[in-house]
Amino acid sequence: MNNPSGRVSRAIRRTGLLAGAVVAMVSWVTHLARADTPPQVGDLRPTVPAQPYGPAAGAQEQISKAFEQARATGRKVLLDFGGNWCPDCRILSGLMEDPAVAPWIARHFVVAMINVERMNTNLEFLTQRGLHIEAVPTVLILTAQGKLLNADGLTALGDARSMSSQAVIDLLASWDART
């Protein structure tokens, strides 16, 4: 015997499941889109670390590991050449480590903080590419294959203390959007 009401019930259940799946998918895509947009931090005043750059020794290993990790994860490399004596370097570091910003940075970049002391050490990576430090921080954004994406703004963050936190994040995001 044919039970039309049973078929209708099954069709409604299937339609309900499909609608639920569509709602879940839209919610997930919206979450991912929001997660990939730069954080809106306005004029956040991050905690400024005293010594964000480690010892000067081992810079080449740091850079090599950053590129290895970037290739494995599909992220870009952010090389921050600076010194612990530099207020702009310390402010930039504090902003990148702030809980409102750090997750976004970690999703998009593998960061290596390269201590150049008084702009007189750990410069080999730059000189091999025909670059030199004019100010710190000097920030390079590179693809995992080594293509420099922000050649037009290497020292743009050299006055980080006079920039709003949002302007710094927006600049990093604009460089990240380049391919």
C-alpha positions in Angstrom: 0.0 0.0 0.0 1.2 3.5 -0.9 1.5 5.9 2.0 1.6 9.4 0.6 1.8 11.0 4.0 5.0 8.9 4.7 6.6 10.1 1.5 5.7 13.7 2.4 7.2 13.3 5.9 10.4 11.9 4.5 10.7 14.7 1.9 10.1 17.3 4.7 12.8 15.7 6.8 15.3 15.7 3.9 14.4 19.3 3.1 14.9 20.2 6.7 18.3 18.5 6.8 19.3 20.2 3.6 18.3 23.6 4.9 20.2 22.9 8.1 23.3 22.0 6.2 23.0 25.1 4.1 22.7 27.3 7.2 25.7 25.6 8.8 27.7 26.0 5.6 26.9 29.8 5.3 27.7 30.2 9.0 31.1 28.5 8.5 32.0 30.5 5.4 31.0 33.8 7.1 33.2 32.8 10.1 36.1 32.0 7.8 35.7 35.3 6.0 35.6 37.2 9.3 38.6 35.3 10.6 40.7 36.3 7.5 39.9 40.0 7.7 42.4 42.0 9.6 41.5 42.7 13.2 39.8 46.1 13.9 41.9 47.4 16.7 41.6 51.2 16.3 44.2 53.0 18.4 45.1 49.9 20.5 48.0 50.6 22.8 49.9 47.3 23.0 52.2 46.2 25.8 55.7 47.1 24.6 58.2 44.3 25.3 61.6 45.2 26.6 63.5 42.8 24.4 61.5 41.3 21.5 64.6 40.3 19.6 66.5 37.4 20.7 70.3 37.0 20.6 72.0 38.1 17.4 73.4 34.6 16.9 71.4 32.1 14.8 69.6 34.6 12.5 70.3 32.5 9.3 68.7 29.4 11.0 65.7 31.5 12.1 65.2 32.6 8.5 65.6 29.1 7.1 63.1 27.7 9.5 60.6 30.5 8.8 60.7 29.6 5.0 60.4 25.9 5.8 57.4 26.5 7.9 55.9 28.9 5.4 56.2 26.3 2.6 54.6 23.6 4.8 51.7 25.8 5.9 51.1 28.0 2.9 51.7 31.2 4.8 53.9 34.2 3.9 57.2 35.0 5.7 57.4 38.2 7.8 61.1 39.1 8.5 61.4 41.9 11.0 64.9 43.3 11.1 65.3 45.4 14.2 67.0 46.0 17.6 65.9 46.0 21.2 67.1 49.6 21.6 64.6 50.8 18.9 61.2 52.1 20.3 59.5 51.6 16.9 60.7 48.0 16.7 59.4 47.3 20.2 56.0 48.9 19.5 55.6 46.9 16.3 56.5 43.7 18.2 54.1 44.4 21.0 51.3 45.0 18.5 52.0 41.8 16.6 52.0 39.9 19.9 48.8 41.5 21.3 46.0 39.0 21.9 43.7 41.0 19.5 46.2 40.8 16.7 48.4 37.7 17.2 45.9 35.1 15.9 45.5 37.0 12.6 49.3 37.4 12.3 49.8 33.6 13.0 47.2 32.7 10.3 48.9 34.8 7.7 52.6 34.9 8.5 55.5 33.0 9.8 57.4 35.7 11.7 61.1 35.8 12.3 62.5 38.6 14.5 66.1 39.2 13.4 68.3 41.2 15.8 70.5 43.5 13.8 71.8 45.1 17.0 72.9 48.6 15.9 72.2 47.9 12.2 75.6 46.2 12.0 74.9 42.5 12.2 72.7 39.8 10.5 72.5 41.8 7.3 73.5 39.0 4.9 70.0 38.0 3.9 69.4 41.6 2.8 72.7 42.2 1.1 72.3 38.9 -0.9 69.2 40.4 -2.3 70.7 43.9 -3.0 68.9 45.4 -0.1 70.2 47.4 2.9 68.9 48.7 6.1 68.2 52.5 6.2 66.1 52.3 9.4 64.6 49.8 11.8 62.3 48.1 11.9 62.8 47.0 8.3 60.0 44.5 7.5 60.1 42.2 4.6 57.0 40.2 3.5 57.9 37.3 1.3 56.2 34.4 -0.3 57.3 30.9 0.9 59.4 30.7 -2.3 61.2 34.0 -1.5 59.5 36.5 -3.6 59.6 40.0 -1.9 56.1 41.5 -1.8 56.7 44.8 -0.2 59.8 46.2 -1.8 58.0 49.6 -1.9 57.6 49.7 1.9 60.5 48.1 3.6 60.9 50.9 6.1 57.2 52.0 6.1 57.0 50.8 9.7 60.1 52.7 10.8 57.9 55.3 12.5 55.5 52.8 14.1 55.2 54.9 17.2 53.5 57.7 15.3 51.1 55.4 13.4 47.8 54.1 14.8 47.7 50.4 15.5 45.0 50.1 12.9 47.2 51.7 10.3 50.0 49.2 11.0 47.6 46.3 10.7 46.1 47.6 7.5 49.5 48.0 6.0 50.5 44.4 6.9 47.1 43.3 5.4 47.7 45.2 2.2 51.1 43.5 1.8 49.6 40.1 2.7 47.1 40.5 -0.1 49.9 40.7 -2.7 50.9 37.7 -4.7 
